[in-house]
Amino acid sequence: MTERKAMIKARQPLSVTRQCQLLAVPRSSAYARPQDVSAVDSDLMRQLDELYLKWPFYGSRRLCAELQQQGHRVNRKRVQRLLRKMGLTAVYPKPRTSQPGKGHKIYPYLLRGLSIERPKKVWASDICYIPMAKGFMYLTVIMDWHSRRVLAWRISNTPETDACVEALKEALWRYGAPEIFNTDQGAQYTSEAFTAVLKAHEVKISMDGKGRWVDNVFVERLWRSVKYEDVYLRAYDTPTALQAGLIDYFQFYNTERCHQALNRQTPDAVYWGNPTAKKAA
């Protein structure tokens, strides 16, 4: 819908009404303009994000109750609306957690029982909501599953496919193609624009089962690290400041931050197979 809406232009031989008819887009959507998020909603979204990291199994009722206990005058309907805007859903077994686009192909999960003993065997990707001092952005990353190394990333003001495709192309250009690429069933990853890039590089496509957040657990853990170790501490004011801050953080994450699961080595050391790996230039 968003991609088709972007194709509608006011100054064309065809009227906007006719363009909407041809593209099957409601005319009201073509004229709609995005509304700025109020300061109150922005603050609520930040607090919801923190609560979600603590208790990802909390649904809108329990999150609403937590906010009310903190003194916020908020109802469940408002919490549900903000959660949708943030792209957050409670973690528990249920159908249709990540919505594929209409007509998009869903691929099977290929990692069950698979031994991932080296870099470039499996890559993974996901998108998360990033709160700022005013407003919010979305972050997508490409991660090597074995080493936990962040290979590429992008920020954008909407959770659209373009940023995912750009990050994927950068990772492929810099590091070559993996054997398997794993994602959730979100519309960004089931889109033809994204899967076509993987197919062109002969990469096997794997997708999490419905409601199976644990299938992509390493990227989920990365979000907690990024937010608690950087984003929440700095409360970035602008996308430019966020971009600069994440450049520094991911440099630290890859080259200096040791992981217990990696035998106290850094992602760089494991990825390049060198326990004494130095910082990248």
C-alpha positions in Angstrom: 0.0 0.0 0.0 2.8 2.4 1.0 4.7 1.7 -2.2 1.7 2.3 -4.4 0.7 5.4 -2.5 4.2 6.8 -3.2 3.6 6.4 -7.0 0.7 8.9 -6.9 1.7 12.4 -8.2 -0.4 15.5 -8.2 1.0 17.1 -11.3 0.3 14.3 -13.9 -2.0 14.1 -17.0 -4.1 11.6 -15.0 -6.1 13.0 -12.1 -5.3 11.9 -8.6 -8.7 10.2 -8.5 -7.9 8.1 -11.6 -4.4 7.3 -10.3 -6.0 6.0 -7.1 -8.5 3.8 -9.0 -5.7 2.3 -11.2 -3.5 1.6 -8.2 -6.3 0.4 -5.9 -5.4 3.0 -3.3 -8.2 4.8 -1.3 -8.3 8.5 -2.3 -8.3 9.6 1.3 -4.9 7.8 1.8 -3.4 9.7 -1.2 -4.3 13.1 0.4 -3.3 12.1 3.9 -0.2 13.6 5.4 1.8 12.1 8.3 1.1 13.7 11.6 3.8 14.7 14.1 3.9 12.6 17.2 3.0 14.8 20.3 5.4 15.2 23.1 3.1 13.2 25.4 2.8 10.3 23.0 6.6 10.4 22.4 7.2 10.1 26.1 4.7 7.3 26.4 6.3 5.4 23.5 9.7 5.6 25.2 8.3 4.2 28.4 6.4 1.5 26.6 9.7 0.6 24.9 11.5 0.2 28.2 8.6 -1.8 29.7 8.6 -4.1 26.6 12.3 -4.8 27.0 11.7 -5.8 30.6 8.6 -7.8 30.0 8.2 -8.6 26.3 5.3 -11.0 27.2 3.1 -8.1 28.5 0.2 -7.3 26.3 -1.6 -4.0 26.0 -3.8 -4.6 29.1 -0.8 -5.1 31.4 1.3 -2.3 29.8 -1.7 0.0 30.2 -1.9 -1.0 33.9 1.8 -0.3 34.4 1.5 3.2 32.9 -1.5 3.9 35.0 0.3 2.9 38.1 3.0 5.4 37.2 0.4 8.1 37.1 -0.3 8.3 33.4 -3.9 9.0 32.3 -4.0 6.5 29.5 -6.4 3.8 28.3 -5.8 0.5 26.5 -6.9 1.8 23.1 -4.2 4.5 23.2 -1.6 1.9 24.3 -2.6 -0.4 21.4 -2.3 2.5 18.9 1.2 3.4 20.1 2.3 -0.2 20.1 1.2 -0.6 16.5 3.1 2.6 15.6 6.2 1.1 17.3 5.8 -2.3 15.7 5.7 -4.1 19.0 3.6 -7.2 19.9 3.6 -9.3 23.0 5.7 -12.4 23.0 3.6 -15.5 23.4 2.5 -18.4 21.1 -0.1 -16.9 18.8 -0.9 -16.7 15.0 0.1 -13.9 12.7 2.6 -12.0 14.8 4.7 -10.6 11.9 2.4 -9.8 9.0 3.7 -10.7 5.5 2.5 -8.6 2.7 -0.5 -9.7 0.7 0.6 -12.3 -1.8 4.1 -12.5 -0.4 5.7 -16.0 -0.3 6.6 -17.4 3.2 9.7 -19.5 3.4 10.3 -22.4 5.8 12.5 -22.1 8.9 15.9 -23.8 8.0 17.8 -23.5 11.3 16.1 -26.0 13.5 18.7 -28.5 14.6 21.3 -26.9 12.4 24.9 -26.6 13.7 26.2 -23.1 13.0 29.9 -23.5 13.7 31.4 -20.8 11.5 30.8 -17.2 10.2 28.9 -16.6 6.9 26.9 -19.8 7.3 23.8 -17.9 8.6 23.0 -14.2 8.6 19.9 -12.7 10.3 18.1 -9.4 10.2 15.4 -7.5 12.1 13.9 -4.1 12.7 13.4 -2.2 16.0 11.9 1.0 17.2 14.5 3.6 18.5 13.2 6.4 20.8 14.8 9.8 20.7 14.5 12.9 22.8 11.9 14.1 20.3 10.3 11.5 18.0 11.6 8.2 17.0 13.3 6.2 14.2 13.6 2.6 13.1 16.8 0.6 13.0 17.5 -2.5 10.8 20.6 -4.6 11.1 22.3 -7.5 9.3 24.0 -9.8 11.8 26.3 -12.8 11.4 24.6 -15.5 13.5 27.8 -17.3 14.6 29.9 -14.4 15.6 27.1 -11.9 16.5 28.9 -9.4 14.4 26.8 -6.5 13.0 27.7 -6.4 9.3 25.5 -3.5 8.1 22.7 -1.3 9.4 20.4 1.5 8.5 18.1 3.9 10.2 14.9 5.3 8.7 11.8 7.3 9.9 9.4 4.5 8.7 9.7 0.7 8.9 9.8 0.3 5.1 11.5 -2.2 2.9 14.1 0.3 1.3 16.3 0.5 4.4 16.3 -3.3 4.7 17.3 -3.8 1.1 20.1 -1.1 1.4 21.6 -2.8 4.5 21.4 -6.2 2.8 23.2 -4.9 -0.4 25.9 -3.3 1.7 26.6 -6.5 3.7 26.7 -8.6 0.5 29.0 -6.1 -1.2 31.4 -6.0 1.8 31.4 -9.6 2.9 30.0 -11.8 0.2 27.0 -14.0 0.4 26.1 -16.4 3.3 24.6 -19.8 2.9 21.3 -19.0 4.7 19.6 -15.7 5.6 17.0 -15.8 8.4 14.3 -13.2 9.2 10.8 -13.0 10.6 7.7 -13.0 8.4 7.4 -9.2 8.3 6.3 -7.6 5.0 9.7 -5.9 4.6 11.4 -9.4 4.4 8.8 -11.3 2.5 8.7 -8.5 -0.2 9.9 -9.3 -3.7 12.4 -6.4 -3.4 14.2 -8.1 -0.5 13.9 -11.8 -1.5 15.0 -11.0 -5.1 18.4 -9.8 -3.8 18.9 -13.0 -1.8 17.9 -15.2 -4.8 20.3 -13.3 -7.1 23.1 -14.2 -4.8 21.9 -17.9 -4.4 21.2 -17.5 -0.7 18.8 -19.9 1.0 15.9 -18.0 2.6 14.8 -19.0 6.1 11.9 -17.4 8.1 10.9 -17.7 11.7 7.7 -19.6 12.6 4.7 -17.5 13.6 5.0 -16.3 17.2 8.5 -17.8 17.3 10.6 -14.7 18.5 13.2 -17.1 19.9 14.0 -18.2 16.3 15.8 -14.9 15.8 16.9 -14.5 19.4 20.4 -13.2 18.8 19.1 -10.1 17.0 16.5 -9.6 19.7 19.3 -9.6 22.3 21.2 -7.0 20.3 18.2 -4.6 20.6 18.5 -4.7 24.4 22.2 -4.0 24.3 21.8 -1.1 21.8 19.1 0.6 23.8 20.4 0.1 27.4 24.1 0.8 26.5 23.6 3.7 24.1 20.2 5.0 23.1 18.6 5.4 26.5 21.7 6.9 28.0 22.1 9.6 25.2 18.6 10.4 24.2 19.6 11.6 20.7 17.9 14.8 19.5 18.1 14.3 15.8 18.5 11.6 13.2 22.0 12.9 12.4 23.1 12.6 16.0 21.6 9.1 16.2 23.5 8.1 13.1 26.8 9.4 14.5 26.1 7.7 17.9 25.3 4.3 16.3 28.4 4.4 14.2 30.4 4.7 17.4 28.4 2.1 19.3 28.5 -0.6 16.6 32.3 0.0 16.3 32.5 -0.6 20.0 30.1 -3.6 19.8 32.1 -5.3 17.1 35.6 -4.6 18.2 35.7 -4.1 22.0 32.6 -5.5 23.6 33.3 -9.1 24.8 30.5 -11.7 24.8 30.2 -14.4 27.4 28.6 -16.7 24.8 31.7 -16.2 22.6 34.1 -17.2 25.4 34.7 -13.6 26.3 35.8 -12.7 22.7 34.6 -9.8 20.6 32.4 -10.4 17.5 35.3 -9.2 15.3 37.7 -11.8 16.8 35.3 -14.6 16.2 34.2 -13.5 12.7 37.8 -13.1 11.5 39.0 -16.2 13.4 41.6 -14.2 15.4 41.3 -14.1 19.2 43.7 -11.2 19.3 42.0 -9.2 16.6 42.7 -5.5 16.7 40.2 -2.7 16.0 39.3 -2.1 12.4 40.8 1.0 10.9 
